[in-house]
Amino acid sequence: MPEQLSAPAATMQAAVCPRYGPPETLRIRDVPRPSAGEGELQVRVRFSAVTPTDCAARSADPATARLAFGLLRPRNPILGGLVVGEVAQVGGGVTAFSVGDEVIAETGAALGAHARYARVRAAGAVARPAGMSGETAAAVADGGLTALPFVRDHARLEPGQSILVNGASGAVGGAAVQLAAHFGARVTGVCSGANAELVASLGAGEVVDYTSTEFTRLNRRFDVVFDAVGKSSYARCRRLLKPGGAYLTTGPGAGILLHSLLTAAPGGRRARLALTGLRSQEARAADLAVLTRLAGEGRLVPVVDGRYPLERVRQAHERVETGRKRGSVLLTL
């Protein structure tokens, strides 16, 4: 009786990070294609984003990144957390989605978005792009998923209040400017002079060129200072805060933790620790729904710095690491 040969496992191309290091560490390899398990979706990826978090996960810089991504080498060698594409396979127990549905989703701690196919939880951070292009959906979600909880939940902005956004031309900062303006705040954006026109178009009433003006020395006070690039500190920005004002930063670390404890008393100038990356998948799904609605209404516009095919993922990482990108760096698959 002839031997039965099993069918070869389906494969796909992916950007793989086998060890910590510079962008040259990344390799394009054929790897097993993930299947949709119980309660999961297999998504054919059309767009993803390369973010500072991806660069930290690749380089282990800062060193504390190893606590999240693996002590000796990347625990999940296929990086990327944002997926925009179409459902290719539906796992058991899933009724809300069908093959062919367009979705925008986060992969969660498993990462895996920088590949031709990715697996996501159907009950997790998944939304429908609401008729917008995949590129728009990816760019809006890239910075918006971080900016929204900062501006809405932690800054607690009210109409007529003032906010200064440092790094206002980046993906997070650009989204923060738009969201703060949407919530009725007066926005001051800090960026390079080359990006001043862009930041003003996003809703900043005033733009400060950091190459000619040290923003921490401004003679004005704000209800909120949001450091969207994590390059300043509460100590440097405290003088910018009104009594009862709040300093927020995307850069988690011992400094913001200590100052959040030391300034916890009500009524004073406060540092607020906001670990938005630890929000539940359900909360992030709700945020995706808000962002896609605002984008559909034209209240949140995408800003794309560049588009890179998967084969040029190294160059995408290099661009992000310059710290000078305008908006999102997207992978196109």
Legacy VTK file of the C-alpha trace (Angstrom):
# vtk DataFile Version 3.0
C-alpha trace
ASCII
DATASET POLYDATA
POINTS 333 float
0.000 0.000 0.000
1.561 3.357 -1.013
2.560 5.722 1.783
0.186 8.662 2.290
2.007 11.971 2.048
0.608 14.840 4.078
0.030 18.145 2.321
2.776 20.704 2.901
1.942 23.332 5.510
0.922 26.696 4.070
3.649 29.313 4.326
3.897 33.062 3.985
6.497 35.800 3.890
7.221 37.683 7.091
9.765 40.137 8.477
11.547 38.148 11.178
13.695 39.520 13.996
15.721 36.508 15.248
17.833 38.502 17.717
18.127 41.992 19.145
20.060 44.454 17.050
19.955 47.206 14.386
17.544 47.232 11.426
19.943 44.943 9.529
18.920 42.205 11.951
15.544 41.895 10.200
15.136 39.112 7.629
12.398 38.336 5.109
11.655 34.634 5.496
9.051 32.056 4.604
7.345 30.954 7.804
4.246 28.873 8.629
1.018 30.718 8.004
-1.038 31.115 11.215
-4.453 29.435 11.220
-7.546 30.841 12.896
-8.220 28.931 16.098
-11.311 28.990 18.273
-12.569 32.567 18.534
-9.925 33.889 16.133
-9.611 35.417 12.676
-6.884 34.910 10.119
-6.414 38.263 8.352
-4.718 38.794 5.011
-2.642 41.877 5.803
-2.818 44.832 3.423
-1.300 47.519 5.653
0.569 47.642 8.934
2.676 50.300 10.655
6.231 50.478 11.926
6.298 52.305 15.242
8.827 53.325 17.916
7.549 50.336 19.893
8.550 48.024 17.034
12.003 49.594 17.003
12.323 49.069 20.767
11.184 45.452 20.371
13.836 44.925 17.681
16.738 46.673 19.394
15.989 46.125 23.115
16.570 49.852 23.549
15.767 50.893 26.212
16.979 47.818 28.054
13.668 47.587 29.907
12.115 46.528 26.580
13.482 43.053 27.288
10.975 42.707 30.119
8.150 43.046 27.609
9.610 41.363 24.529
12.015 38.693 25.832
15.121 38.691 28.020
17.632 37.090 25.647
15.949 37.389 22.244
12.571 38.509 20.892
9.895 36.208 22.285
7.778 36.837 19.184
10.213 37.332 16.285
7.560 38.662 13.877
6.972 42.219 15.061
4.073 44.584 14.488
0.810 45.056 16.314
-1.497 46.811 13.805
-3.297 44.970 11.005
-5.525 46.339 8.264
-6.781 43.814 5.739
-9.455 41.271 4.982
-10.608 38.192 6.831
-9.215 35.089 5.118
-10.321 32.457 7.632
-12.835 32.386 10.484
-12.252 30.256 13.549
-14.808 28.250 15.473
-17.394 30.142 17.481
-16.997 33.383 15.495
-20.272 34.786 14.173
-19.606 38.538 13.931
-17.203 38.272 10.967
-17.126 36.438 7.645
-14.451 35.662 5.074
-13.869 38.766 2.947
-14.772 41.305 5.638
-12.487 44.328 5.779
-11.096 44.823 9.299
-8.677 46.895 11.292
-7.270 45.084 14.297
-4.530 44.780 16.874
-2.705 41.526 17.382
-2.036 42.133 21.074
0.997 40.716 22.869
1.440 38.037 20.182
2.499 40.717 17.635
2.930 39.133 14.166
1.526 41.959 12.013
4.585 42.381 9.767
3.642 39.387 7.654
1.341 38.443 4.797
-1.152 36.937 7.252
-1.819 37.564 10.944
-4.039 36.052 13.601
-6.261 38.181 15.853
-8.915 37.560 18.485
-12.374 38.178 17.034
-13.532 39.516 20.410
-10.424 41.678 20.819
-9.417 45.006 19.320
-11.134 44.583 15.956
-13.260 47.097 14.057
-14.499 47.702 10.547
-12.862 50.520 8.549
-16.297 52.036 7.784
-15.694 52.513 4.074
-12.342 54.285 4.368
-9.260 53.088 2.545
-6.916 50.641 4.215
-4.150 53.234 4.226
-6.378 55.773 5.986
-7.471 53.202 8.544
-3.874 52.207 9.314
-2.616 55.773 9.670
-5.551 56.878 11.829
-5.241 53.923 14.183
-1.438 54.048 14.391
-1.192 57.233 16.452
-4.829 57.479 17.449
-4.896 54.377 19.641
-2.254 55.974 21.863
-3.390 59.584 21.630
-7.087 59.016 22.364
-6.771 57.635 25.920
-4.110 60.235 26.751
-6.182 63.194 25.545
-9.651 61.986 26.509
-9.114 59.919 29.664
-5.920 61.139 31.307
-5.761 64.793 30.228
-9.528 65.066 30.811
-9.683 68.025 28.483
-12.703 70.264 28.585
-13.775 72.890 26.011
-11.764 76.062 26.370
-8.822 74.472 28.174
-5.300 74.691 26.799
-2.863 71.914 25.890
0.714 71.928 24.633
1.691 68.892 22.523
5.404 68.205 22.175
6.162 66.182 19.044
3.033 67.448 17.324
3.974 66.263 13.825
4.455 62.586 14.704
1.827 59.870 14.537
0.789 60.186 18.202
1.315 63.928 18.412
-0.575 64.650 15.189
-3.517 62.580 16.389
-3.384 64.315 19.785
-3.537 67.753 18.149
-6.606 66.742 16.133
-8.364 65.071 19.053
-7.679 67.941 21.448
-9.066 70.417 18.912
-12.085 68.136 18.432
-12.710 68.223 22.189
-12.690 72.026 22.096
-9.240 72.731 23.554
-6.824 75.463 22.512
-3.811 73.647 21.106
-0.160 74.662 20.954
1.982 72.290 18.925
5.758 71.892 19.230
7.606 70.642 16.133
10.323 71.675 13.711
9.734 74.694 11.517
9.520 72.429 8.475
6.398 70.822 9.933
4.723 73.973 11.252
2.253 74.264 8.375
1.198 70.640 8.777
0.619 70.967 12.529
-1.381 74.163 12.060
-3.565 72.408 9.479
-4.292 69.664 12.036
-5.812 72.155 14.461
-3.012 73.840 16.422
-3.782 77.501 17.021
-0.115 78.155 17.741
3.008 76.323 16.600
6.388 76.515 18.349
9.527 75.689 16.360
11.746 73.773 18.771
14.813 74.426 16.615
14.656 78.136 17.439
12.647 78.240 20.688
13.024 76.137 23.823
9.372 75.362 24.521
9.925 74.788 28.253
10.861 78.486 28.546
7.607 79.816 27.110
5.957 82.536 29.191
2.548 80.885 29.066
0.761 78.323 31.188
-1.300 75.339 30.077
-3.876 73.048 31.595
-2.089 70.059 30.040
1.383 69.409 28.674
1.508 66.205 26.630
4.971 64.985 25.628
3.989 62.742 22.719
7.600 61.741 22.016
8.735 61.124 25.591
11.780 63.392 25.319
11.100 65.919 28.061
10.253 65.518 31.749
7.883 66.719 34.441
10.713 68.645 36.102
11.394 70.619 32.915
7.731 71.181 32.069
6.333 71.912 35.544
6.665 75.678 35.123
4.400 75.474 32.049
1.486 74.072 34.051
-1.333 76.066 35.549
-2.294 75.253 39.151
-4.058 71.901 38.902
-2.504 71.267 35.496
-1.233 67.868 34.347
1.911 66.620 32.629
1.608 63.452 30.512
4.228 61.535 28.587
4.402 58.518 26.314
7.791 57.672 27.835
7.177 55.341 30.793
10.004 55.161 33.279
11.117 55.693 36.835
10.941 59.483 36.502
7.254 59.759 35.644
6.399 57.058 38.178
8.197 58.909 40.960
6.724 62.295 40.063
3.214 60.850 39.771
3.560 59.659 43.372
5.093 62.915 44.623
2.446 65.103 42.970
-0.621 63.012 43.812
-2.143 65.627 46.127
-5.187 67.310 44.506
-4.991 70.900 43.375
-1.290 71.019 42.532
0.624 70.622 39.297
0.538 66.905 38.660
2.442 64.288 36.718
0.061 61.554 35.571
1.297 58.065 34.809
-0.639 56.651 31.855
0.200 53.144 30.653
-2.063 53.105 27.616
-0.408 49.986 26.216
-1.867 47.966 29.089
-5.473 48.800 28.232
-7.667 45.766 27.677
-8.383 44.564 24.161
-12.047 45.366 24.730
-11.224 48.969 25.643
-8.994 49.270 22.596
-11.787 47.872 20.410
-14.030 50.663 21.680
-11.266 53.185 20.914
-10.943 51.808 17.382
-14.660 52.340 16.891
-14.342 55.971 18.033
-11.351 56.622 15.785
-12.936 55.092 12.689
-16.121 57.109 13.311
-14.171 60.377 13.620
-12.164 59.547 10.509
-15.353 58.743 8.621
-16.719 62.153 9.637
-13.550 63.879 8.444
-12.622 64.998 11.971
-9.479 62.872 12.068
-7.307 62.872 8.962
-4.407 60.521 8.248
-0.843 61.739 7.975
1.496 59.322 6.185
5.245 59.876 6.226
6.071 57.013 3.873
5.000 53.669 2.475
7.337 50.689 2.374
6.784 47.221 0.936
7.558 44.338 3.281
10.897 43.795 1.523
12.010 47.283 2.660
11.092 46.854 6.312
14.671 47.689 7.315
14.381 51.100 5.681
11.050 51.646 7.456
12.734 50.989 10.814
15.581 53.329 9.899
13.099 56.084 9.079
11.271 55.703 12.387
14.556 55.766 14.299
15.469 59.176 12.855
12.784 60.659 15.112
11.782 62.982 12.278
8.879 61.183 10.657
5.689 63.100 9.881
2.760 60.943 10.865
2.859 57.210 10.192
5.363 54.916 8.513
3.311 52.211 6.835
4.142 48.759 5.551
2.245 47.835 2.394
1.735 44.155 1.736
LINES 1 334
333 0 1 2 3 4 5 6 7 8 9 10 11 12 13 14 15 16 17 18 19 20 21 22 23 24 25 26 27 28 29 30 31 32 33 34 35 36 37 38 39 40 41 42 43 44 45 46 47 48 49 50 51 52 53 54 55 56 57 58 59 60 61 62 63 64 65 66 67 68 69 70 71 72 73 74 75 76 77 78 79 80 81 82 83 84 85 86 87 88 89 90 91 92 93 94 95 96 97 98 99 100 101 102 103 104 105 106 107 108 109 110 111 112 113 114 115 116 117 118 119 120 121 122 123 124 125 126 127 128 129 130 131 132 133 134 135 136 137 138 139 140 141 142 143 144 145 146 147 148 149 150 151 152 153 154 155 156 157 158 159 160 161 162 163 164 165 166 167 168 169 170 171 172 173 174 175 176 177 178 179 180 181 182 183 184 185 186 187 188 189 190 191 192 193 194 195 196 197 198 199 200 201 202 203 204 205 206 207 208 209 210 211 212 213 214 215 216 217 218 219 220 221 222 223 224 225 226 227 228 229 230 231 232 233 234 235 236 237 238 239 240 241 242 243 244 245 246 247 248 249 250 251 252 253 254 255 256 257 258 259 260 261 262 263 264 265 266 267 268 269 270 271 272 273 274 275 276 277 278 279 280 281 282 283 284 285 286 287 288 289 290 291 292 293 294 295 296 297 298 299 300 301 302 303 304 305 306 307 308 309 310 311 312 313 314 315 316 317 318 319 320 321 322 323 324 325 326 327 328 329 330 331 332
